[in-house]
Each structure stands twice: as C-alpha cells, then as structure tokens.
C-alpha cells in the first residue's frame, strides 16, 4: 500500500519552528515525511534527525527524502527513548523539535495494520512498531476486565467502559476475538441505542483507548517533552501537535511547568525550589487547522498545535 499522509498545519509548524539554515532539527514522528521534507528543504549546513518507530514509515521516508539524504539521520525508535539518549546521535543541542502525535493516515487506512474500525476482516493489531510483542489482540483477549475498564475510561473517556469490558470478556470466554469486525460489533452493541451514534462512530473512543495502550503513547510523554526542551539551544523551539484531549493536556501542563519560575507552595513566604523559567510559550491558545485545510484534510479537525521557545 502506498504511504500517504497529509501533514497537519504544515505552514504553521514551519513558521513556528523559525528554521535556521545551519540548525539541527528533530522530527520525532516522521510518518509520511511531509513535515520533515519542508524542514530539510530549508537547511543549508544544518541537519535533520528523523525518528519513527514504524519501520514502514522509515522505508517510505528514505525514498521521499532521498535527494536530501546527506542532511538526514534516520532513527528507528520511539522518540521518547531518543529524548533521554542523545549521546548516540553525536549532537550537543537542538535548534528545533517537532512532535506530531497522531496516528498516520497510512496506519489507519492499511487494513493489515488493524487500526481501523471501518475495516471488518482485519486482525486486531494496532502496533506502530511491528517488532514489539504487545498487540491489540493481547489487550483485548488477555487483559483482566478491570484493566479494560480502566483503559476505556481513562484513555478513551468512554462512559460505557464497564459495558464494553464485560461484553468483551463474555465473548472471549467463548472464543478469541480476532478481527476488527468482531471487536467493533461487541463495542457497538455495548452502547445503548439512544447514545450509540450521538458522537459519530460508536467504536472510536474504545479503539483510541486500545491503540494508546498498545503503543504506550501517553506513557512518558511529559518527560519526553521536558527532555527535548533540555536539549534545545537558547532560542530553539519545540512544536507539539496533539489530536485528543489527553495528549493536549500533557503538552499544556508540561509547557506550563517549564515556563514557571517557581513551583513552591503558595503559602511559602519565599521561594526555596530554585526553579527557573526555561521556555516562553508562544501559543497562549493552541493553534488549530484553518477552514481551507479542513476542506482537504478532515483528519486535522481535532489537531491542536502548541509552540514554545527556549529562553535559557
């Protein structure tokens, strides 16, 4: 299948990163390479670190970015691991970081990846990194009912989490749940009819929750953002695109903490924490996709872009 992905808020990201021709930039979620291509085009003497844990993305990007290969270092890993291990990259600091936290269109549309509730015969998988062990099959068929409830409620913000978990356990006790069609049917009938289609497809929240669990997308996200900020040079910028409230909340809270100059208890007469302001938030309210962009890329509808600049 051809790797297609329309980069979200491309112009806003490029402008927000304030790219220097000789700078060092990191795209932590390479995907279809749309953002990376626009970054590397602007480099003259600079370098791009292109990271993705999906091997398919790296193969595709290697071809799409071939003419700029001398300016790029490709890394097959989770960007969270890279944030805490810069020594292997041989660089001291960064001029910019971009994190596009969404699942790619290729991953959703490629039936064999098992991400989409719109497919009916795909095996439930949902791994971004297909070398890892944990899949959606393991989560659905092996997790205790209480764990499923927690995942659906916390990661999917699903009000009928208990119903869905109970019906999954009942079904898997008869035979393993193997396909997206089987899973979607269970989720759909777990939601009372009056609420079933009130917010679009009834499966989207539960599928999101399983995907987040399989890929550990929220685990360590705040620490990774902090780690990248620590590696930014003074004046360097970080841009984070999120696609649901949980990711955006982590990005917002992490930025707020890094911008604060004191985190002492408000009742303390003097500051004793020694915390210094590290960044200036450039987007007091997150940027969202324009009406023009939404006409050609409906998947950008929920995207929020936050940008900050290192000041020390």
Residue pairs with C-beta under 8 A, 6 or more apart in sequence:
1 106
1 109
1 110
3 32
3 56
3 57
3 60
3 104
3 106
4 32
4 105
4 106
4 109
5 31
5 32
5 34
5 104
5 105
5 106
6 32
6 34
6 105
6 296
6 297
6 299
6 300
7 13
7 31
7 32
7 34
7 35
7 38
7 100
8 100
8 102
8 241
8 289
8 293
8 297
8 299
8 300
8 303
8 305
9 241
9 287
9 288
9 289
9 293
9 300
9 303
9 305
10 34
10 35
10 38
12 287
12 305
13 35
13 38
13 98
13 239
13 241
13 305
14 35
14 38
14 39
14 42
16 237
16 239
16 282
16 283
16 287
16 305
16 307
17 25
17 39
17 96
17 98
17 237
17 239
17 307
18 96
18 237
19 25
19 39
19 42
19 43
19 95
19 96
20 46
20 95
21 42
21 43
21 44
21 45
21 46
22 43
22 44
22 45
22 46
23 43
23 46
23 95
23 96
23 236
24 46
24 47
24 49
24 91
24 93
24 94
24 95
24 96
25 39
25 43
25 46
25 47
25 48
25 49
25 94
25 95
25 96
25 97
25 98
26 48
26 49
26 50
26 51
26 79
26 82
26 94
26 96
26 97
26 98
26 228
27 35
27 36
27 39
27 48
27 49
27 50
27 51
27 98
27 100
28 51
28 79
28 82
28 83
28 97
28 98
28 99
28 224
28 228
29 51
29 52
29 79
29 98
29 99
29 100
29 101
29 102
30 36
30 50
30 51
30 52
30 57
30 58
30 61
30 74
31 52
31 54
31 57
31 100
31 104
31 106
32 57
32 60
32 61
32 64
32 104
32 105
32 106
33 50
33 57
33 60
33 61
33 64
33 65
35 98
35 100
36 48
36 50
36 61
36 65
36 72
37 64
37 65
37 68
39 48
39 96
39 98
40 48
40 65
40 68
40 71
40 72
41 68
43 68
43 71
46 71
46 95
47 71
47 72
47 73
47 91
48 68
48 71
48 72
48 73
49 72
49 73
49 75
49 82
49 89
49 91
49 94
50 58
50 61
50 65
50 72
50 73
50 74
50 75
51 74
51 75
51 77
51 79
51 82
52 58
52 61
52 75
52 76
53 76
53 77
53 78
53 79
53 128
53 129
54 104
54 107
54 128
54 129
54 130
55 76
55 129
55 130
55 131
56 106
56 130
57 104
57 106
58 74
58 76
60 106
61 74
62 69
62 74
65 72
73 89
75 82
75 89
78 129
78 216
79 99
79 224
80 219
80 220
80 221
80 223
80 224
82 89
83 223
83 224
83 225
83 227
83 228
83 231
84 223
84 224
84 227
86 231
93 231
93 232
93 233
93 236
94 228
94 231
94 232
94 233
94 236
95 232
95 233
95 235
95 236
95 237
96 232
96 236
96 237
96 238
96 239
97 228
97 231
97 232
97 236
97 237
97 238
97 239
98 238
98 239
98 241
99 224
99 225
99 228
99 238
99 239
99 240
99 241
100 241
101 217
101 221
101 240
101 241
101 242
101 243
101 247
102 241
102 242
102 243
102 299
102 303
103 115
103 128
103 211
103 243
105 299
107 113
107 115
107 128
108 115
108 116
109 116
111 119
111 121
111 122
112 122
112 123
112 125
113 122
113 125
113 126
113 127
114 122
114 123
114 124
114 125
114 126
114 135
114 136
114 180
115 125
115 126
115 207
115 211
116 122
116 180
116 207
117 180
117 183
117 184
117 187
117 201
117 203
117 204
117 207
118 201
119 180
119 181
120 179
120 180
120 181
120 184
121 179
121 180
121 181
122 179
122 180
122 181
123 137
123 178
123 179
123 180
124 135
124 136
124 137
124 140
124 177
124 178
124 179
124 180
124 183
124 210
125 135
125 136
125 137
126 135
126 136
126 207
126 210
126 211
126 214
126 215
127 134
127 135
127 136
127 214
127 215
128 215
129 215
134 214
135 214
136 183
136 210
136 211
136 214
137 176
137 177
137 178
139 148
139 151
139 210
139 213
139 214
140 148
140 168
140 172
140 177
140 183
140 210
141 172
141 176
141 177
143 151
145 165
145 166
145 168
145 169
146 165
148 161
148 164
148 165
148 168
148 169
149 161
149 162
149 165
150 161
151 161
151 209
151 210
151 212
151 213
152 158
152 161
152 164
152 165
152 205
152 206
152 209
153 161
154 209
155 208
155 209
155 212
155 213
155 218
155 246
156 205
156 206
156 207
156 208
156 209
156 212
157 205
157 245
157 246
158 164
158 205
158 206
158 209
159 195
160 190
160 191
160 192
160 195
163 190
163 191
164 186
164 187
164 190
164 191
164 206
166 190
167 186
167 187
167 189
167 190
168 177
168 183
168 186
171 177
171 182
171 186
177 183
177 186
183 203
184 203
187 202
187 203
187 206
187 207
188 196
188 202
188 203
191 202
196 202
208 244
211 217
212 218
212 246
217 247
218 246
218 247
218 250
221 247
221 250
221 251
221 254
222 250
222 253
222 254
225 238
225 240
225 250
225 251
225 254
225 255
226 254
226 257
226 258
228 238
229 238
229 258
229 278
229 279
229 308
229 310
232 238
232 310
233 310
234 310
234 311
234 312
235 309
235 310
236 309
236 310
237 282
237 307
237 308
237 309
237 310
238 279
238 307
238 308
238 310
239 305
239 306
239 307
240 251
240 305
240 306
240 307
241 303
241 304
241 305
242 248
242 251
242 286
242 303
242 304
242 306
243 302
243 303
243 304
244 302
248 286
248 304
248 306
251 306
252 286
252 306
255 279
255 281
255 306
255 308
256 281
257 263
258 277
258 278
258 279
258 308
259 277
259 278
259 279
259 280
259 281
259 308
260 275
260 277
261 275
261 276
261 277
262 271
262 273
262 275
263 273
263 275
264 271
264 272
264 273
264 275
276 312
277 311
277 312
278 310
278 311
278 312
279 308
279 309
279 310
279 311
280 308
280 309
280 311
281 306
281 307
281 308
282 307
282 308
282 309
283 305
283 306
283 307
283 308
286 304
286 305
286 306
287 304
287 305
287 306
287 307
288 303
288 304
288 305
289 297
289 300
289 301
289 303
293 300
294 300
294 301
